[in-house]
Amino acid sequence: MLSREADSVFWLSRYVERAENVARFIEVNMHLTLDLGDSVDQQWEPLVATTGDHDEFETSYGVPTRENVWQFLTFNRKNPNSILSCLSCARENARTIRGALPSVLWEELNKFYLFVRGAATENTFDNASMFLEQVKISSHLIVGITESIMSQTEAWHFARLGRMLERADKTSRILDVKYFILLPTTQDVGTPIDIIQWSALLKSASALEMYRRLRGRITPTHVVDFLMLDREFPRSVRACLSRAEESLRAISGAPDGTFQNRAEKLLGRLRAEFDFTQASDIMNSGLHEFIDQFQISLIDVDKAIFETFFATNRVQPEQDSSKTAQ
């Protein structure tokens, strides 16, 4: 497979996943606004911080009102991680390799983009819940098409690799929302307010029902264990890393227990760390600190994948890819 085609399908998949997860970030706050009312009205600024786009937001808007943050994260084309920008990039990547994709995939992605672009002209917060839900459904449809009708060749594995790495990153960032936005005072720990917050977090990751069935009562340690370390839940960080590693090995053809390139080595090492980590270790060392270190490691994996598969010329280890996830 040509590196240009591999790069396009990797980022097509990644940008669609990113758009969905930005919608999930916003949902965290929206659910809390419904449940807790005015007490979280001023908690929109940290939402921008967790996406890594604070400087761009400050330049464009300054004041972090609900409407400004909504506009910035959904429809602002200057924000490279807004929902509209992500889908625009996904569509452009798909256009460049349109002949290599199932026609129905291109058609549904085009519909997805046009839906979001149309919603941008209205730019209303009144139908925010319906809009965010449709973003998630459209993303699921794209993934379903990829899983159902694409042969599991290199293209399919590059698509899954991009999706799993993006999902692992954003699941960890959704948890980081709890640190920045929902961090309770000492007296709030274990209270109904704290439970509502953790429930909203699980709901934003579409994890609440599965968590209830498998874990029962909501506790911070169990939530962290489920979203970070669970082997079976498809949005947990550990499950995403395992599936990403499977696809990376399938692409390079490395036998189990070996690695063919630096990307495999770094991703295998990162996945292995999760195999020997417990939720209590994460909580004791600090949830935010653990997530911060994880994201640094994931950026290193991103760089290694770029250098191994997508760079047309040899890239020195200290150089960065312009497409590294933020």
N, C-alpha and C positions, 0 to 999 in steps of 0.2 A: 504494500500500500504506500502511495506517495506521502511524504511527510506533510505536504500542503493539505491533502485530503484528510489525513489523520488529525492534523491540527484543527481543521474546520469542524469535523464531527465531534471531537473532544469538547470544543468550546460551544458548539451548538447545544449539546447536552448540558453543559455546565451553566450556560446562561439561562436556559429554561428552568433549571433547578434553582438558580439564584433568584429569579423572579418570584417563584413560588415561596421561597423562604423569606424574602423581604415582606411578602404578604403575611407570612406567619409572625414576623416581628411586630408588625403593626397590630395584628390581632391580639397579641399579649396585652397591649395597652387598652385596646377597645373592650376586651372582656372585663378587664379590671375597672374600667370606667363605668361599665354597666353594673358591676357587682358592688363597687365601693364608692361610686359617685365622685364628688368634688375632691376627695382626698388624694386622687391621683391626677387631677387636671393639669398639674404643673410638671408632670413626669415625662414630657415628650423629648426634652433635650437629651437625656441619657440614651434614649432610643437611637438617636443619630450617632452617639459616641460608640455604641456597640457595633454599628455597621462599619466603623472606621472612616466615616466621611464628615467628621465634625468641622474640619477646616473649610471644606468646600461649602458646607451649609452656612457657616458664619459669614463667608464672603458673599453669598447670594442673598441671604435672608436676615442674618443678624439675630432677630428675636425668635426664640424657639416656641412659637405658639402652636397649638394643635393644627391649625390650617396650614401653617408654613411647613411643619414637619411632614404632614400628609402630602402636600404638593411636592416636596423635595424627594420623598421616598417613592412616590408613585409615578409622577409624570414629568419630572424635571429632566430634560435631555442633557443638561450640563453635568448632572450627577451620573457618573458611569454605572452606578449600581442601583439606579431607580428601576422600577418594574418596566417602564416604557423603554429605557435605554437597554436593559438586558434583552428584551424581546427584539428590539431593533438589531442588536448585534447577533442574536441567535438567527434571525431571519436572513441577515446578510451572509453569515457563515453557511447557512443552508442553500442560499442562492448560488454560491460559488461552486457547490458540489451537487447541485440539484439532480443531475443525471445519475448520481450514485445512491440517491435516497429513494425510498418508496414514494410514489406520487401522493399517496394519501397523507404521508408525513408532512410533505411540503404544504399541502392544502390546509391541513389542520393548524400548522404553525402560522401560516399566513392569516387564517381566520383569527387565531389567538392575538396576533399582533394588531390586526385591524380593530378587534374588539377593544383592546387597551387604548389604542390611539383614538378611537371614537369616544371612549370614556374620558379621555384627557381634555376634550373640547368642552365637556360639561363641568369637569373639575369640581364636583360637589361631594361634600362629606356625608350628605344625607343618606345615600345608598352605599356607604362604604362597606358594610357587611356583605351585601350581595356582590359587590365588585370583587372583594377579596376572596370570597368563596368561589366565584367563577374563575379567578386566576388559578386557584388550586386545582379545580376540576379540569381546566384546560391543560395544565401541566401534567396531571395524571393521565390525560388522554394521550398526550405526546409520548409519555413513558410507556403506556400500554401498547401503542402502535409499534414502538421500537422493540418491545419485548415479544410481541405477538407475530410480527411478519418479517422482521429482519433476520437473516441467517446469522448465526453466531460466529461470524468471521472477525477479522481484525477491526473492521469498522464498528461492529456491535460492541466489541470489548473496549475500544477507545471511548465510545459513547457512555458505557457503564462506568468506566474508570473516571471520566470527568464528573458524571453525576454523583458517584459515591464520595469522591473527594470533596465536592461542593457541599453535599449533604452533611458529611462529617463536620466540616467547618461550621456550617450554619446551625447544626444542632448544638454544638458547643457554645455558639454565640447566643442562641436562645436561652441556654442556661445562664450565660453571663448577664442576660437581661435581669435575672433574679438578683444578681449581685449589685448591679447599678441602680435598677429601678425599684426592686421589690425588697431590698434588704431591710428587714424589720428591726425595730428597736428591741432591746432585750426583753421588755415586757410583752412584746407582740409574739415572740416565739411560741409556737404551739397553740396559739389562740385561733378562733375561727377566721380572723383576718389573714393569718399566715397560711392556713389551709386553703382559703380562697385563692390566694396568690399562687401557691404551688399548683392548684387545680387548673388555673388559667394557663400556667406554663405548660402543663401536660396537654391541655386542650390545643394550644397553639402548635404543638408537635404531632397532633392527631394521635396522642398516646394515652389519653385519659381512660378510654374504655378498656384497652389492653392492660393498662396498669392496674385498674380496679379488679379485673379478672384474675390477674397473676399475683399481685402484691397486696391487694386489699387496702388497708388503712394507709392514708397518705402521710409520709414522713419525709423530711428533707433527704436523709441518707438513702432511703429507698428510691426516691425520685432520681437522685444523682446516679445511683446504681443502674436504674432502668434505662436512662437516657444516655449514659456514658458507656456502660459495661455489659449490658445485656447482649447475649450471643444471637438471639432470635428476632428481636424487634427490629424491623428493617430501617428504622430511622436512628437507631442507637449508633454512637460513634464507633464502638467496637465492631458491630456488624458491617458498617460501611467500610471500615478499614480492611476487614477480611475479604469483602467482595471486591474491593479495589485491588487488593493484592492478587486475588485469583485472576482478574482480568489482565493485570500487568504481567503475570507469569505466562498467561496464555499468549499474549502478544510477543513476548521474547522467547518463549519456548523453554524457559528454565525449568529443570527438574526440581522436585521438592527438595528443600534443604540446601539449595544452591542459589546463586544470583548471577545474572548476566551483566548487570550494569548498576550504576550508583543509585538510580531511582528505586530499583528492587531492594537494594540493601537498606536504604533509608526507610522505605515503607514497611519492609519486613521487621526492621528494628522497632519502628513505632507501634506496629500492631502487636509485637511481642511484649512491649511495655504494658499494653492494656491487658494482656493475658495474665500478667502477674500483679495487677493493681486491684485493690479493693476500694469500695466506696468510702470506707472509714479512713483509708489513707488519703483520699482526695479531700475529704472534709477536714481532716486534721492538718493537712498542709495548706489548706485554703483553696476554696473552689475557684476563685478568680485567678489565683497564681497558677493553679494546675492548668486551667484553660488557656491562660496566656502562654505558658510554655508549650502546650500542645499546638497552638496556632503557629508559633515560631517553627516548630518541627515540621508542620504541614507545609509551610512556605518553602522550607528546604526541599521537601519532596516535590513540590510544584516546580521549583527551579531545576531539579534533577531530571524530571520528566521532559521539560522543555529542552534541556541540553541534549538529552539522549535521543529524542524522537522528532522534535520539531525544528531545531536550529539548522539552518541551511549551511552555516559555517560553524566551526568549533567555537564554543563559548567557554570562557574561563569560569571556574567555579564562583568567583566573586561577583560576576555579572548577573543581572536580573532579567527576567522576562517581563515585557511590558504588559503581559496579560495575567501576571500573578494575581490571584484572588486577594481582594482587600478584606 
